[in-house]
Amino acid sequence: MSLHDILKRDVQKMIGGLSKNEKCNVYHLVIHEVERIIIEITLQETKNNYFRTAQILGISRSKLYRKIGKFGIDSKN
């Protein structure tokens, strides 16, 4: 199963389970959660090496720091 298939299946399930009011901001909800998960997993895989994490993600370290703060990620674990 490809990443596309997994995301499609899971996003369809998620949208189907939302109330009418919740469905108005789905794009930002999905992007926010996917981005957070990618950062958390990459930090774990690099043993919290910010330089390597930023390199793998293709972003600058300063952008990584901002995103860690934005998402409230505890990278000390």
Biopython code that builds the backbone (N, CA, C, O; Angstrom):
import numpy as np
from Bio.PDB.StructureBuilder import StructureBuilder

atoms = [
    (1, "MET", "N", (0.851, -1.175, 0.000)),
    (1, "MET", "CA", (0.000, 0.000, 0.000)),
    (1, "MET", "C", (0.899, 1.241, 0.000)),
    (1, "MET", "O", (1.846, 1.328, 0.781)),
    (2, "SER", "N", (0.602, 2.174, -0.860)),
    (2, "SER", "CA", (1.422, 3.378, -0.978)),
    (2, "SER", "C", (1.025, 4.417, 0.070)),
    (2, "SER", "O", (-0.042, 4.330, 0.677)),
    (3, "LEU", "N", (1.896, 5.394, 0.270)),
    (3, "LEU", "CA", (1.601, 6.493, 1.179)),
    (3, "LEU", "C", (0.330, 7.212, 0.733)),
    (3, "LEU", "O", (-0.501, 7.585, 1.561)),
    (4, "HIS", "N", (0.187, 7.401, -0.553)),
    (4, "HIS", "CA", (-1.016, 8.041, -1.099)),
    (4, "HIS", "C", (-2.274, 7.279, -0.692)),
    (4, "HIS", "O", (-3.254, 7.882, -0.254)),
    (5, "ASP", "N", (-2.246, 5.953, -0.836)),
    (5, "ASP", "CA", (-3.400, 5.122, -0.490)),
    (5, "ASP", "C", (-3.717, 5.196, 1.002)),
    (5, "ASP", "O", (-4.883, 5.277, 1.391)),
    (6, "ILE", "N", (-2.684, 5.168, 1.828)),
    (6, "ILE", "CA", (-2.872, 5.236, 3.275)),
    (6, "ILE", "C", (-3.487, 6.573, 3.677)),
    (6, "ILE", "O", (-4.454, 6.622, 4.438)),
    (7, "LEU", "N", (-2.910, 7.658, 3.155)),
    (7, "LEU", "CA", (-3.433, 8.991, 3.475)),
    (7, "LEU", "C", (-4.865, 9.160, 2.978)),
    (7, "LEU", "O", (-5.715, 9.701, 3.686)),
    (8, "LYS", "N", (-5.124, 8.701, 1.771)),
    (8, "LYS", "CA", (-6.470, 8.827, 1.209)),
    (8, "LYS", "C", (-7.486, 8.096, 2.074)),
    (8, "LYS", "O", (-8.541, 8.644, 2.395)),
    (9, "ARG", "N", (-7.176, 6.881, 2.446)),
    (9, "ARG", "CA", (-8.087, 6.085, 3.279)),
    (9, "ARG", "C", (-8.333, 6.757, 4.619)),
    (9, "ARG", "O", (-9.474, 6.883, 5.061)),
    (10, "ASP", "N", (-7.246, 7.189, 5.267)),
    (10, "ASP", "CA", (-7.373, 7.754, 6.601)),
    (10, "ASP", "C", (-8.032, 9.130, 6.608)),
    (10, "ASP", "O", (-8.794, 9.448, 7.521)),
    (11, "VAL", "N", (-7.744, 9.946, 5.600)),
    (11, "VAL", "CA", (-8.379, 11.262, 5.521)),
    (11, "VAL", "C", (-9.874, 11.100, 5.226)),
    (11, "VAL", "O", (-10.693, 11.841, 5.771)),
    (12, "GLN", "N", (-10.230, 10.152, 4.381)),
    (12, "GLN", "CA", (-11.650, 9.902, 4.109)),
    (12, "GLN", "C", (-12.377, 9.490, 5.384)),
    (12, "GLN", "O", (-13.482, 9.964, 5.646)),
    (13, "LYS", "N", (-11.763, 8.605, 6.183)),
    (13, "LYS", "CA", (-12.371, 8.193, 7.450)),
    (13, "LYS", "C", (-12.502, 9.374, 8.396)),
    (13, "LYS", "O", (-13.525, 9.531, 9.062)),
    (14, "MET", "N", (-11.471, 10.203, 8.457)),
    (14, "MET", "CA", (-11.480, 11.339, 9.361)),
    (14, "MET", "C", (-12.577, 12.328, 8.965)),
    (14, "MET", "O", (-13.345, 12.774, 9.819)),
    (15, "ILE", "N", (-12.656, 12.669, 7.695)),
    (15, "ILE", "CA", (-13.661, 13.626, 7.230)),
    (15, "ILE", "C", (-15.069, 13.082, 7.457)),
    (15, "ILE", "O", (-15.970, 13.820, 7.855)),
    (16, "GLY", "N", (-15.249, 11.809, 7.208)),
    (16, "GLY", "CA", (-16.562, 11.199, 7.428)),
    (16, "GLY", "C", (-17.004, 11.258, 8.880)),
    (16, "GLY", "O", (-18.202, 11.266, 9.163)),
    (17, "GLY", "N", (-16.056, 11.299, 9.797)),
    (17, "GLY", "CA", (-16.375, 11.323, 11.216)),
    (17, "GLY", "C", (-16.508, 12.716, 11.813)),
    (17, "GLY", "O", (-16.808, 12.849, 13.000)),
    (18, "LEU", "N", (-16.291, 13.754, 11.015)),
    (18, "LEU", "CA", (-16.385, 15.122, 11.527)),
    (18, "LEU", "C", (-17.814, 15.641, 11.468)),
    (18, "LEU", "O", (-18.608, 15.214, 10.629)),
    (19, "SER", "N", (-18.129, 16.558, 12.360)),
    (19, "SER", "CA", (-19.430, 17.217, 12.305)),
    (19, "SER", "C", (-19.422, 18.237, 11.173)),
    (19, "SER", "O", (-18.371, 18.547, 10.614)),
    (20, "LYS", "N", (-20.600, 18.757, 10.841)),
    (20, "LYS", "CA", (-20.711, 19.735, 9.758)),
    (20, "LYS", "C", (-19.850, 20.959, 10.032)),
    (20, "LYS", "O", (-19.216, 21.472, 9.110)),
    (21, "ASN", "N", (-19.809, 21.437, 11.255)),
    (21, "ASN", "CA", (-19.014, 22.624, 11.605)),
    (21, "ASN", "C", (-17.514, 22.351, 11.525)),
    (21, "ASN", "O", (-16.746, 23.237, 11.149)),
    (22, "GLU", "N", (-17.093, 21.154, 11.868)),
    (22, "GLU", "CA", (-15.671, 20.811, 11.831)),
    (22, "GLU", "C", (-15.138, 20.684, 10.408)),
    (22, "GLU", "O", (-13.940, 20.852, 10.184)),
    (23, "LYS", "N", (-15.989, 20.397, 9.468)),
    (23, "LYS", "CA", (-15.563, 20.160, 8.090)),
    (23, "LYS", "C", (-15.120, 21.419, 7.356)),
    (23, "LYS", "O", (-14.688, 21.331, 6.207)),
    (24, "CYS", "N", (-15.214, 22.577, 7.980)),
    (24, "CYS", "CA", (-14.874, 23.810, 7.278)),
    (24, "CYS", "C", (-13.372, 24.127, 7.317)),
    (24, "CYS", "O", (-12.941, 25.072, 6.656)),
    (25, "ASN", "N", (-12.576, 23.379, 8.060)),
    (25, "ASN", "CA", (-11.144, 23.691, 8.164)),
    (25, "ASN", "C", (-10.296, 22.428, 8.026)),
    (25, "ASN", "O", (-9.245, 22.311, 8.657)),
    (26, "VAL", "N", (-10.743, 21.504, 7.218)),
    (26, "VAL", "CA", (-10.089, 20.202, 7.096)),
    (26, "VAL", "C", (-8.670, 20.317, 6.540)),
    (26, "VAL", "O", (-7.765, 19.630, 7.015)),
    (27, "TYR", "N", (-8.469, 21.165, 5.554)),
    (27, "TYR", "CA", (-7.146, 21.295, 4.942)),
    (27, "TYR", "C", (-6.092, 21.625, 5.994)),
    (27, "TYR", "O", (-5.068, 20.949, 6.083)),
    (28, "HIS", "N", (-6.339, 22.651, 6.782)),
    (28, "HIS", "CA", (-5.367, 23.072, 7.789)),
    (28, "HIS", "C", (-5.195, 22.024, 8.884)),
    (28, "HIS", "O", (-4.091, 21.823, 9.390)),
    (29, "LEU", "N", (-6.284, 21.360, 9.248)),
    (29, "LEU", "CA", (-6.213, 20.298, 10.249)),
    (29, "LEU", "C", (-5.300, 19.165, 9.782)),
    (29, "LEU", "O", (-4.439, 18.708, 10.534)),
    (30, "VAL", "N", (-5.486, 18.719, 8.557)),
    (30, "VAL", "CA", (-4.691, 17.605, 8.016)),
    (30, "VAL", "C", (-3.230, 18.019, 7.846)),
    (30, "VAL", "O", (-2.329, 17.283, 8.250)),
    (31, "ILE", "N", (-2.989, 19.178, 7.259)),
    (31, "ILE", "CA", (-1.620, 19.646, 7.038)),
    (31, "ILE", "C", (-0.893, 19.795, 8.377)),
    (31, "ILE", "O", (0.259, 19.384, 8.514)),
    (32, "HIS", "N", (-1.570, 20.380, 9.351)),
    (32, "HIS", "CA", (-0.999, 20.587, 10.679)),
    (32, "HIS", "C", (-0.572, 19.249, 11.297)),
    (32, "HIS", "O", (0.550, 19.119, 11.786)),
    (33, "GLU", "N", (-1.457, 18.269, 11.273)),
    (33, "GLU", "CA", (-1.169, 16.979, 11.898)),
    (33, "GLU", "C", (-0.077, 16.210, 11.162)),
    (33, "GLU", "O", (0.795, 15.616, 11.795)),
    (34, "VAL", "N", (-0.116, 16.216, 9.838)),
    (34, "VAL", "CA", (0.906, 15.506, 9.062)),
    (34, "VAL", "C", (2.273, 16.138, 9.296)),
    (34, "VAL", "O", (3.261, 15.431, 9.496)),
    (35, "GLU", "N", (2.332, 17.468, 9.271)),
    (35, "GLU", "CA", (3.600, 18.165, 9.480)),
    (35, "GLU", "C", (4.164, 17.877, 10.875)),
    (35, "GLU", "O", (5.361, 17.638, 11.034)),
    (36, "ARG", "N", (3.301, 17.902, 11.861)),
    (36, "ARG", "CA", (3.731, 17.624, 13.234)),
    (36, "ARG", "C", (4.305, 16.197, 13.358)),
    (36, "ARG", "O", (5.361, 15.990, 13.956)),
    (37, "ILE", "N", (3.599, 15.240, 12.790)),
    (37, "ILE", "CA", (4.034, 13.841, 12.858)),
    (37, "ILE", "C", (5.374, 13.651, 12.155)),
    (37, "ILE", "O", (6.254, 12.961, 12.669)),
    (38, "ILE", "N", (5.531, 14.259, 10.987)),
    (38, "ILE", "CA", (6.788, 14.141, 10.238)),
    (38, "ILE", "C", (7.957, 14.683, 11.065)),
    (38, "ILE", "O", (9.022, 14.068, 11.124)),
    (39, "ILE", "N", (7.750, 15.829, 11.697)),
    (39, "ILE", "CA", (8.817, 16.426, 12.516)),
    (39, "ILE", "C", (9.118, 15.547, 13.722)),
    (39, "ILE", "O", (10.284, 15.291, 14.022)),
    (40, "GLU", "N", (8.085, 15.083, 14.416)),
    (40, "GLU", "CA", (8.296, 14.240, 15.599)),
    (40, "GLU", "C", (9.060, 12.958, 15.252)),
    (40, "GLU", "O", (10.011, 12.590, 15.942)),
    (41, "ILE", "N", (8.645, 12.296, 14.202)),
    (41, "ILE", "CA", (9.288, 11.035, 13.812)),
    (41, "ILE", "C", (10.731, 11.277, 13.373)),
    (41, "ILE", "O", (11.628, 10.515, 13.733)),
    (42, "THR", "N", (10.952, 12.328, 12.604)),
    (42, "THR", "CA", (12.306, 12.618, 12.133)),
    (42, "THR", "C", (13.218, 12.973, 13.297)),
    (42, "THR", "O", (14.377, 12.558, 13.321)),
    (43, "LEU", "N", (12.717, 13.730, 14.258)),
    (43, "LEU", "CA", (13.508, 14.028, 15.459)),
    (43, "LEU", "C", (13.863, 12.739, 16.208)),
    (43, "LEU", "O", (14.995, 12.573, 16.662)),
    (44, "GLN", "N", (12.906, 11.842, 16.333)),
    (44, "GLN", "CA", (13.173, 10.561, 17.004)),
    (44, "GLN", "C", (14.241, 9.771, 16.262)),
    (44, "GLN", "O", (15.171, 9.242, 16.870)),
    (45, "GLU", "N", (14.099, 9.698, 14.941)),
    (45, "GLU", "CA", (15.033, 8.919, 14.130)),
    (45, "GLU", "C", (16.452, 9.485, 14.161)),
    (45, "GLU", "O", (17.424, 8.739, 14.042)),
    (46, "THR", "N", (16.570, 10.799, 14.322)),
    (46, "THR", "CA", (17.890, 11.427, 14.350)),
    (46, "THR", "C", (18.388, 11.649, 15.781)),
    (46, "THR", "O", (19.405, 12.307, 16.002)),
    (47, "LYS", "N", (17.657, 11.091, 16.745)),
    (47, "LYS", "CA", (18.010, 11.269, 18.170)),
    (47, "LYS", "C", (18.126, 12.754, 18.517)),
    (47, "LYS", "O", (19.068, 13.188, 19.180)),
    (48, "ASN", "N", (17.129, 13.524, 18.041)),
    (48, "ASN", "CA", (17.015, 14.970, 18.296)),
    (48, "ASN", "C", (18.173, 15.793, 17.726)),
    (48, "ASN", "O", (18.512, 16.846, 18.265)),
    (49, "ASN", "N", (18.765, 15.321, 16.658)),
    (49, "ASN", "CA", (19.791, 16.097, 15.968)),
    (49, "ASN", "C", (19.072, 17.078, 15.040)),
    (49, "ASN", "O", (18.597, 16.706, 13.967)),
    (50, "TYR", "N", (19.003, 18.341, 15.475)),
    (50, "TYR", "CA", (18.249, 19.346, 14.737)),
    (50, "TYR", "C", (18.835, 19.602, 13.350)),
    (50, "TYR", "O", (18.095, 19.786, 12.384)),
    (51, "PHE", "N", (20.150, 19.612, 13.256)),
    (51, "PHE", "CA", (20.784, 19.834, 11.950)),
    (51, "PHE", "C", (20.371, 18.742, 10.980)),
    (51, "PHE", "O", (19.956, 19.033, 9.858)),
    (52, "ARG", "N", (20.479, 17.492, 11.397)),
    (52, "ARG", "CA", (20.141, 16.355, 10.525)),
    (52, "ARG", "C", (18.646, 16.323, 10.230)),
    (52, "ARG", "O", (18.243, 16.031, 9.104)),
    (53, "THR", "N", (17.817, 16.622, 11.235)),
    (53, "THR", "CA", (16.368, 16.646, 11.027)),
    (53, "THR", "C", (16.002, 17.679, 9.972)),
    (53, "THR", "O", (15.239, 17.389, 9.050)),
    (54, "ALA", "N", (16.546, 18.883, 10.105)),
    (54, "ALA", "CA", (16.264, 19.939, 9.128)),
    (54, "ALA", "C", (16.734, 19.518, 7.737)),
    (54, "ALA", "O", (16.059, 19.772, 6.740)),
    (55, "GLN", "N", (17.886, 18.877, 7.683)),
    (55, "GLN", "CA", (18.436, 18.424, 6.409)),
    (55, "GLN", "C", (17.506, 17.390, 5.754)),
    (55, "GLN", "O", (17.210, 17.485, 4.563)),
    (56, "ILE", "N", (17.055, 16.421, 6.526)),
    (56, "ILE", "CA", (16.161, 15.383, 6.010)),
    (56, "ILE", "C", (14.847, 15.993, 5.529)),
    (56, "ILE", "O", (14.313, 15.597, 4.493)),
    (57, "LEU", "N", (14.330, 16.963, 6.290)),
    (57, "LEU", "CA", (13.053, 17.591, 5.946)),
    (57, "LEU", "C", (13.179, 18.618, 4.826)),
    (57, "LEU", "O", (12.179, 19.024, 4.234)),
    (58, "GLY", "N", (14.411, 19.037, 4.538)),
    (58, "GLY", "CA", (14.622, 20.016, 3.485)),
    (58, "GLY", "C", (14.235, 21.427, 3.897)),
    (58, "GLY", "O", (13.806, 22.233, 3.071)),
    (59, "ILE", "N", (14.392, 21.719, 5.190)),
    (59, "ILE", "CA", (14.103, 23.056, 5.705)),
    (59, "ILE", "C", (15.304, 23.560, 6.498)),
    (59, "ILE", "O", (16.189, 22.781, 6.854)),
    (60, "SER", "N", (15.334, 24.858, 6.775)),
    (60, "SER", "CA", (16.431, 25.409, 7.571)),
    (60, "SER", "C", (16.231, 25.057, 9.046)),
    (60, "SER", "O", (15.121, 24.740, 9.474)),
    (61, "ARG", "N", (17.313, 25.117, 9.811)),
    (61, "ARG", "CA", (17.188, 24.855, 11.250)),
    (61, "ARG", "C", (16.301, 25.895, 11.918)),
    (61, "ARG", "O", (15.533, 25.569, 12.823)),
    (62, "SER", "N", (16.402, 27.140, 11.480)),
    (62, "SER", "CA", (15.561, 28.170, 12.101)),
    (62, "SER", "C", (14.078, 27.886, 11.844)),
    (62, "SER", "O", (13.243, 28.111, 12.719)),
    (63, "LYS", "N", (13.755, 27.398, 10.658)),
    (63, "LYS", "CA", (12.361, 27.029, 10.363)),
    (63, "LYS", "C", (11.945, 25.840, 11.218)),
    (63, "LYS", "O", (10.817, 25.793, 11.710)),
    (64, "LEU", "N", (12.848, 24.880, 11.399)),
    (64, "LEU", "CA", (12.565, 23.730, 12.251)),
    (64, "LEU", "C", (12.284, 24.184, 13.679)),
    (64, "LEU", "O", (11.326, 23.718, 14.297)),
    (65, "TYR", "N", (13.103, 25.082, 14.207)),
    (65, "TYR", "CA", (12.882, 25.603, 15.563)),
    (65, "TYR", "C", (11.512, 26.265, 15.673)),
    (65, "TYR", "O", (10.800, 26.059, 16.657)),
    (66, "ARG", "N", (11.141, 27.055, 14.674)),
    (66, "ARG", "CA", (9.834, 27.726, 14.699)),
    (66, "ARG", "C", (8.694, 26.709, 14.705)),
    (66, "ARG", "O", (7.716, 26.860, 15.437)),
    (67, "LYS", "N", (8.832, 25.678, 13.884)),
    (67, "LYS", "CA", (7.783, 24.668, 13.807)),
    (67, "LYS", "C", (7.702, 23.853, 15.099)),
    (67, "LYS", "O", (6.605, 23.502, 15.534)),
    (68, "ILE", "N", (8.830, 23.550, 15.709)),
    (68, "ILE", "CA", (8.831, 22.841, 16.983)),
    (68, "ILE", "C", (8.080, 23.668, 18.022)),
    (68, "ILE", "O", (7.289, 23.133, 18.800)),
    (69, "GLY", "N", (8.334, 24.977, 18.028)),
    (69, "GLY", "CA", (7.627, 25.866, 18.944)),
    (69, "GLY", "C", (6.146, 25.961, 18.622)),
    (69, "GLY", "O", (5.307, 25.920, 19.522)),
    (70, "LYS", "N", (5.824, 26.087, 17.345)),
    (70, "LYS", "CA", (4.430, 26.206, 16.898)),
    (70, "LYS", "C", (3.607, 24.997, 17.316)),
    (70, "LYS", "O", (2.471, 25.133, 17.770)),
    (71, "PHE", "N", (4.187, 23.821, 17.159)),
    (71, "PHE", "CA", (3.464, 22.585, 17.463)),
    (71, "PHE", "C", (3.620, 22.161, 18.926)),
    (71, "PHE", "O", (2.959, 21.221, 19.369)),
    (72, "GLY", "N", (4.474, 22.835, 19.668)),
    (72, "GLY", "CA", (4.686, 22.467, 21.069)),
    (72, "GLY", "C", (5.329, 21.102, 21.206)),
    (72, "GLY", "O", (5.020, 20.362, 22.140)),
    (73, "ILE", "N", (6.218, 20.760, 20.287)),
    (73, "ILE", "CA", (6.878, 19.457, 20.294)),
    (73, "ILE", "C", (7.952, 19.442, 21.363)),
    (73, "ILE", "O", (8.796, 20.336, 21.425)),
    (74, "ASP", "N", (7.912, 18.417, 22.205)),
    (74, "ASP", "CA", (8.942, 18.241, 23.225)),
    (74, "ASP", "C", (10.014, 17.337, 22.633)),
    (74, "ASP", "O", (9.873, 16.114, 22.641)),
    (75, "SER", "N", (11.071, 17.929, 22.126)),
    (75, "SER", "CA", (12.110, 17.166, 21.447)),
    (75, "SER", "C", (13.156, 16.599, 22.411)),
    (75, "SER", "O", (14.158, 16.036, 21.969)),
    (76, "LYS", "N", (12.939, 16.738, 23.694)),
    (76, "LYS", "CA", (13.887, 16.244, 24.691)),
    (76, "LYS", "C", (13.684, 14.741, 24.964)),
    (76, "LYS", "O", (14.558, 14.093, 25.540)),
    (77, "ASN", "N", (12.546, 14.201, 24.556)),
    (77, "ASN", "CA", (12.238, 12.782, 24.818)),
    (77, "ASN", "C", (12.877, 11.878, 23.807)),
    (77, "ASN", "O", (12.720, 10.659, 23.882)),
]
sb = StructureBuilder()
sb.init_structure("model")
sb.init_model(0)
sb.init_chain("A")
sb.init_seg("    ")
for serial, (resi, resn, name, xyz) in enumerate(atoms, 1):
    if name == "N":
        sb.init_residue(resn, " ", resi, " ")
    sb.init_atom(name, np.array(xyz, "f"), 0.0, 1.0, " ", f" {name:<3s}", serial, name[0])
structure = sb.get_structure()
